[in-house]
Amino acid sequence: MNKEKINHPDHYKGKRFEVIDIIQDYELGFYLGNAIKYILLAGKKDDMIIDFQKAIWYLEKEIENTEKNIKN
């Protein structure tokens, strides 16, 4: 198994930071973390439009959860 495909793959790296470092530093949680991941990785591995659509899906889930928490 190629370790670079699991631990620190190139498509997860920016010029200075890895996606996971940004997500952890800002304590984004699951939905926001995934939205940021798909935005930052857009077009590096899969189709850019699909990556943006995935980011939107996760943002919509975060909105739903936030609305539920506000009501409760």
N, C-alpha and C positions, 0 to 999 in steps of 0.2 A: 504494500500500500504506500502510495506517495504521500508523505507527511505534509508537504506543501499544499495539498488539496484539502487538508483537514485543519491544520494549524497554521494560521497566517497566510491564506491563499492570496495570490497577487491581486485578484480582482476585489479583494476586501480592503486594499491599502490605497490611501490617498498619497499626496506628496509628503505629508508629515505625520498623519495619524491613520490608525486603523478604525474602521467603522465601530467596532466593539468598544474602543476606548472612548469615543464620543458619546455613545449610548450610556456607558457606565458613568462617565464624568457628569453628565447631566441628569442621571438617574431617571431615564425616560420611561422605563417599564416596557411591557410587552408590545402594546399596540403602537405607541409613539416610537419606540425603538425600531420596530419593523418598518414603519413608515419612513423614518430617516434612512434606514438601511437601503430600502428600495430606491429612494431618491439619490443617495450617494453612489449606488452601484448601477444606476440606470445606464443601460447599453453596454456595460462591461462584460456581461455574461449572456444575457438574454436580450430580447427586443426592448428597446427603450420605452416604447409606448406601453407595453405590458407591465414593465417595472413601475411606470407612473400610475397605471391603473391599480396595481397592487398597493402602492403607497396610499392612494385615495381610499381604497377599501379599509386599510388599517386606520386611517384618520377618521373615517365614518364610524368605525367600531369604537374608537376613543371618544368621539362625540356622544354616541349612544350611552356609553358607560358614564360619562361625565354628567349627562342629563339625568340619568337614573340616580346618581349620587346627590345631585342638587335637590331632586324631588324628595329624597329620603332624608 
